[in-house]
Amino acid sequence: MTTAPGRHRTAELPIGRRIAQLRARRGLTQQVFADRIGKSHSWVDKVERGIRSLDRISVVHTVAAVLGVTPETILAPTTSSRPEPATDTTAAAVEHLRAALARYDTPAPDQPTPSAADLHRRIRYAHSAYQHAHYPQLLRTLPDLLTHTRHTTANDAPPDAAYLQTRVYRLTAHLLTKLDEPHLAWLAADRAITTAAGRPRHTAAAAIALTQALRALHRPTLAVQAALTAVPLIDPAATDHPAPDDHALTGTLLIEAALAAATGNDPTTAHQLTDHADRRAAACHGLRRPDHADTTTGFGPTAVTLARAHIATILGNPHQAMTHHQHATTSHGWRELPAEHRAAHLIDITHAYLDTGNPTGATRAIITADQTAPAETRTRPTAHAVVATLLQTSPTPDLTRLATTIGLAPRP
């Protein structure tokens, strides 16, 4: 098996040279690249020449997101001769994931399995990949991660076995919902709930994925029930020993329930639940949760305002949606949200732009979403539908280029 031209050589380059080559492949000048990552031209030049190092993981994630690669590509590139599966389509990758979910094999007694510590590391990386919308990489990672987690927990039965499996199933469900595979997402979310085995915080976190899958299946009543059933499990007001993330988990469940209620055309319940979530956001506003925390949800006042915008769009109030959108995206909290969350919102808000007769604003939103998290627009069917619609009304050069990249327009 041969290596793709230049790929092996790129992997062996120093980190600065590798960044320079990846930047050049995306057609970015040092100044444009510096602007997108929020650094100076001098900073970029020094990093690429090896004079300055990347000493903060948050900066590595930002650089990787702008370059359209995973943080692992920046920090620990492989020197293997095995090429990326460039010919794999998203549909084929989903089939690999479906096959992994369908397997129930157990490892042979002498079969080596990853340690629990290794699985923790890989799951943290997968969670980070999701937050940065590196979906192709996540699709390649999850099938093996599902199998290895099942095998390791079967062999070693570490104390946190349920945590490991629940988290992988949750990630799988979240990703499959985004890829418009709601039935498969529901299966993964249900597995997460079952594996959580009554552990309140694990169950509540898994219920977020379940609620999203049920909403995607157009089962809003069941989705509301799934979210609200989980709330009492970790409600800080009813818990003797609340964890720092309990307010965030509770608030996220309330937001998901509100979105489901809006989908079911129940505005009264949707607004009541959003108001309740807003009070949770006020309770945890200013609390700093560790970036690597399992239950990190991006929840806070900005997330609630974005939910209000989405709910207004669903309920047919586009002008109100735009007011919430403008307020949220100009707030300090907007930039603190994961790239996945920001790009997903920008895709959703295009409908409000279109409903207010502003295709230019819709186009600007989808292009910004692509700059924020390319896989969010290039992988998700929802984004493809938005791009196809805008091509008919506002075919700008930037939009045409994006449509060409996605495969919705012929190459010149």
Helices and strands as residue ranges (DSSP letters): H 7-12, H 15-25, H 30-37, H 41-48, H 57-67, H 71-75, H 90-102, H 116-131, H 135-156, H 161-178, H 182-196, H 200-216, H 220-234, G 236-238, H 246-263, H 267-284, H 301-314, H 318-329, G 332-336, H 339-355, H 359-372, H 374-379, H 381-393, H 397-406
